[in-house]
Amino acid sequence: MQGPEVPWYLVVADLLLSIGTLGVIMRRSTLIMLLSLGIMLDSAHLALISFSRLHGDHDGQIFALAVMAVAASEVVVGLGLIVAIARRKLVLDVDRFRLLRG
């Protein structure tokens, strides 16, 4: 096995999850929250891949690639919504989005 051992990857995944959680909790900008959610998903991918490496199979890596494709489409939709809201010159404050009106 080359490179660091599996626990080091899990430490990095835990650190990424903590940073992403703090970004979601402390920021009120929708863009920062979306990026923080992406960091949290990346930490889950890293944990999946490290456990896949630990057990010696490729199932976790394939599943992580499938989840990355879904996460990329989620980010595209989220950024599209943020751009549409910004073009209408509405406030992008998460606390003000309590009531969704049509």
C-alpha positions in Angstrom: 0.0 0.0 0.0 1.5 3.3 -1.0 0.7 6.7 0.6 -0.8 7.4 4.0 -2.7 4.8 5.9 -6.5 4.9 6.1 -6.9 6.7 9.4 -5.1 9.7 8.0 -7.7 9.9 5.2 -10.5 9.7 7.8 -8.9 12.5 9.8 -8.9 14.7 6.7 -12.5 13.7 6.0 -13.5 14.6 9.6 -11.7 17.9 9.3 -13.5 18.7 6.0 -16.9 17.7 7.6 -16.2 20.0 10.5 -15.3 22.9 8.2 -18.4 22.4 6.1 -20.6 22.2 9.1 -19.2 25.4 10.5 -19.7 27.1 7.1 -23.3 26.1 7.1 -24.0 27.1 10.7 -22.1 30.4 10.8 -22.7 32.0 7.3 -26.0 33.4 6.0 -25.0 33.7 2.4 -26.6 31.1 0.2 -23.5 30.8 -1.9 -21.2 30.1 1.0 -23.8 27.6 2.4 -23.9 25.8 -1.0 -20.1 25.6 -1.1 -20.0 24.3 2.5 -22.5 21.6 1.6 -20.2 20.6 -1.2 -17.3 20.4 1.2 -19.4 18.1 3.4 -20.2 15.9 0.5 -16.5 15.7 -0.5 -15.7 14.5 3.1 -18.2 11.7 2.7 -16.6 10.8 -0.7 -13.2 10.7 0.9 -14.5 8.4 3.7 -16.1 6.1 1.2 -13.0 5.8 -0.8 -10.8 5.3 2.2 -13.0 2.5 3.5 -13.0 1.0 0.0 -9.2 1.0 0.1 -9.2 -0.5 3.5 -11.3 -3.5 2.4 -9.6 -3.9 -0.9 -12.6 -3.6 -3.2 -13.7 -1.0 -5.6 -17.4 -0.8 -4.7 -17.0 2.3 -2.5 -15.1 4.1 -5.3 -17.7 3.4 -7.9 -20.5 4.5 -5.5 -18.5 7.7 -4.7 -18.2 8.5 -8.4 -22.0 8.1 -8.9 -22.7 10.3 -5.9 -20.2 12.9 -7.3 -22.2 13.1 -10.5 -25.5 13.6 -8.6 -23.8 16.3 -6.4 -22.5 18.1 -9.4 -26.0 18.3 -10.9 -27.2 19.6 -7.5 -24.7 22.3 -7.5 -25.6 23.4 -11.0 -29.3 23.7 -10.0 -28.4 25.5 -6.8 -26.2 28.0 -8.5 -28.8 28.6 -11.1 -31.3 29.4 -8.4 -28.9 31.8 -6.7 -28.2 33.6 -10.0 -31.9 33.9 -10.8 -32.5 35.4 -7.3 -29.6 37.7 -7.7 -30.8 38.9 -11.1 -34.2 39.9 -9.6 -32.2 41.9 -7.1 -33.7 40.0 -4.1 -31.8 39.7 -0.9 -29.8 36.5 -0.7 -30.2 36.2 3.1 -31.2 32.7 4.3 -33.0 34.0 7.3 -35.4 35.9 5.1 -36.4 32.8 3.2 -38.8 31.6 5.8 -41.9 31.7 3.6 -41.7 30.5 0.1 -44.2 32.4 -2.1 -45.1 31.6 -5.7 
